[in-house]
């Protein structure tokens, strides 16, 4: 029995299914979570399907969350998408369900759940959900296709990142056939506010880059307040250092209201997810996240990025 068959077999056993994703969702988190919810609603109209989690932080154009009570978890199947580590699951009530399925494309460092489908070769979790739908002949609505396409576009950087494969493009092509307005969706994903655009200028002007292409910038609360920006608004800034030809790997350190720093790591070559794991984080080899307690720790992380870049330059 294939993994897709096992997942469908478990889904068929439950009348109520609750789908979670990670905190601070990106388009792939919402695309995979809510795309799967839409598919299951269309395929199994008699089942109760819920999508739950915290705020969607500016991605309301994709989907919003259901508000449900704790008792609905009793005897329910819980599915978590796009979440490598259990502590990152948004809404810890996922533990209250009867069974748990993990569907993800990150390295499987935390193999939680009763049934797991982890495909690290996939560009995104949304691609995996699309594969599930096509393999098992599930019903895709126009909105489900829109959500999955949005997730793929988000995690591939509009098909620019190395995780994009020929299979990714085939899946995206199939989804486009469902007739949603892909141009509108791309604009919604790509557009930024004037405040974020102005902060982009600050980032470029204050980005520090060493001779081996290691870069970093710190966005503290004073800077965020000056530009009227919240942490959730900074996601679109993270890829910007990579547009500079001399930058090889970089960190964007964003101070949180509590005083610690959210660390966003990106790379064009050096593997950075092992570094992220050292600082309560993780992710993909070239795109990861972590946390730093203060600016001294930020500098410590940057020094390790410098070492990774120097070693990479020697060996490549």
Residue pairs with C-beta under 8 A, 6 or more apart in sequence:
1 9
2 135
3 117
4 117
4 131
4 132
4 135
4 136
5 136
6 115
7 101
7 103
7 115
7 117
7 132
8 132
8 136
8 138
10 77
10 99
10 101
10 115
11 17
11 40
11 44
11 77
12 44
13 77
14 47
14 75
14 76
14 77
14 98
14 99
15 46
15 47
15 48
16 47
16 48
16 50
16 72
16 75
16 76
16 77
17 40
17 47
17 48
17 49
17 50
17 76
17 77
17 78
17 79
18 50
18 52
18 68
18 72
18 73
18 76
18 77
18 78
18 79
18 94
18 97
19 33
19 34
19 36
19 37
19 49
19 50
19 51
19 52
19 78
19 79
19 80
19 81
20 33
20 52
20 53
20 78
20 79
20 80
20 81
20 83
20 89
20 90
20 91
20 94
21 29
21 30
21 32
21 33
21 53
21 80
21 81
21 82
21 83
21 89
21 90
22 29
22 82
22 83
22 88
22 89
22 90
23 53
23 54
23 88
23 89
23 90
24 54
24 57
24 232
25 33
25 53
25 56
25 57
25 59
25 90
26 59
26 154
26 155
26 235
27 59
27 62
27 150
27 151
27 153
27 154
27 155
27 189
28 82
28 124
28 125
28 126
28 151
28 152
28 154
28 155
29 81
29 82
29 83
29 125
29 151
30 56
30 59
30 62
30 63
30 147
30 150
30 151
31 62
31 124
31 125
31 126
31 129
31 147
31 148
31 149
31 150
31 151
31 152
31 154
32 81
32 82
32 103
32 124
32 125
32 126
32 128
32 129
32 148
32 151
33 51
33 53
33 63
33 81
33 82
34 51
34 62
34 63
34 147
35 126
35 129
35 130
35 144
35 145
35 147
35 148
35 151
36 79
36 81
36 103
36 129
36 132
37 49
37 50
37 51
38 140
38 141
38 143
38 144
38 147
39 129
39 133
39 138
39 139
39 140
39 141
39 144
40 47
40 49
40 138
41 47
41 49
42 138
42 139
42 140
42 141
42 144
43 138
43 139
48 72
50 66
50 68
50 72
51 63
51 65
51 66
52 65
52 66
52 67
52 68
52 90
52 91
52 93
53 65
53 90
53 91
54 65
54 90
54 91
56 62
56 63
56 64
56 65
57 232
58 232
58 233
61 188
62 147
62 150
62 188
63 147
70 93
70 96
73 93
73 96
73 97
74 96
74 98
75 98
76 97
76 98
77 97
77 98
77 99
77 100
77 101
78 94
78 96
78 97
78 98
78 99
78 100
78 101
79 100
79 101
79 103
80 89
80 94
80 100
80 101
80 102
80 103
80 104
80 112
80 113
81 103
81 104
81 125
81 129
82 103
82 104
82 105
82 106
82 124
82 125
82 126
82 151
83 89
83 102
83 104
83 106
84 104
84 106
84 107
84 108
84 109
84 110
84 282
84 283
85 109
85 110
85 282
86 110
86 112
94 100
99 114
99 115
100 112
100 113
100 114
100 115
101 113
101 114
101 115
101 116
101 117
102 111
102 112
102 113
102 115
102 116
102 117
102 118
103 116
103 117
103 118
103 125
103 128
103 129
103 132
104 116
104 117
104 118
104 125
104 128
105 118
105 119
105 120
105 121
105 122
105 123
105 124
105 125
105 127
105 128
106 118
106 120
106 282
106 283
106 284
107 120
107 273
107 282
107 284
108 116
108 118
108 120
109 277
109 282
111 118
117 128
117 132
119 128
121 165
122 128
122 131
122 163
122 168
123 152
123 155
123 156
123 161
123 163
123 164
123 165
123 168
124 151
124 152
124 154
124 155
124 156
124 163
124 168
125 151
125 155
126 147
126 148
126 149
126 150
126 151
126 152
126 155
127 148
127 151
127 152
127 167
127 168
127 171
129 148
129 151
130 148
130 152
130 171
130 174
130 175
131 171
132 138
133 140
133 144
134 171
134 174
140 175
140 178
141 178
142 178
142 179
142 180
143 180
144 178
145 175
145 176
145 177
145 178
145 179
145 180
146 175
146 178
146 180
146 185
148 175
149 172
149 175
149 176
149 180
149 182
149 185
150 185
150 189
152 168
152 171
152 172
152 175
153 159
153 172
153 185
153 186
153 189
154 189
155 161
155 163
156 163
156 164
156 168
157 239
158 186
158 190
159 168
159 169
159 172
161 286
161 287
162 286
163 284
176 182
192 200
192 236
193 233
195 227
195 228
195 229
195 233
196 227
196 229
196 233
196 234
196 236
196 237
198 227
199 219
199 223
199 224
199 227
199 229
199 234
199 237
200 237
200 240
202 223
202 227
203 217
203 219
203 237
203 240
203 241
203 252
204 240
206 217
206 218
207 215
207 216
207 217
207 241
207 244
207 247
207 250
208 215
208 216
208 217
209 215
209 244
209 246
209 247
210 306
210 309
212 248
212 306
212 309
212 310
212 312
212 313
213 246
213 247
213 248
213 249
213 309
213 313
214 248
214 249
214 250
214 302
214 305
214 306
214 308
214 309
214 310
215 241
215 244
215 247
215 248
215 249
215 250
215 251
216 250
216 251
216 252
216 253
216 298
216 302
216 305
217 241
217 250
217 251
217 252
217 253
218 253
218 255
218 261
218 295
218 298
219 229
219 234
219 237
219 252
219 253
219 254
219 255
220 255
221 255
221 257
224 230
224 231
224 234
224 254
224 255
231 254
231 256
231 262
234 252
234 254
234 264
237 252
238 252
238 264
238 266
239 266
241 247
241 250
241 252
241 266
242 250
242 266
242 268
247 268
248 267
248 268
248 269
248 270
248 309
248 312
248 313
249 265
249 266
249 267
249 268
249 269
249 270
249 272
249 305
249 308
249 309
249 312
250 265
250 266
250 267
250 305
251 263
251 264
251 265
251 266
251 298
251 301
251 302
251 305
252 263
252 264
252 266
253 261
253 262
253 263
253 264
253 292
253 295
253 298
253 301
254 261
254 262
254 263
254 264
255 261
255 262
256 262
259 294
260 291
260 292
260 293
260 294
261 291
261 292
261 293
261 294
261 295
261 297
261 298
262 289
262 291
263 276
263 279
263 281
263 289
263 290
263 291
263 292
263 298
263 301
264 289
265 272
265 275
265 276
265 281
265 283
265 287
265 288
265 289
265 290
265 305
266 272
266 286
266 287
267 285
267 286
267 287
267 308
268 286
269 286
269 312
269 316
270 305
270 308
270 309
270 311
270 312
271 285
271 286
271 308
272 285
272 286
272 287
272 288
272 305
272 308
273 282
273 283
273 284
273 285
273 288
275 288
275 290
275 301
275 304
275 305
275 308
276 282
276 283
276 288
276 289
276 290
277 290
278 290
278 304
279 290
279 291
279 292
279 297
279 301
280 290
280 291
281 288
281 289
281 290
281 291
282 288
282 289
282 290
283 289
290 301
292 298
292 300
292 301
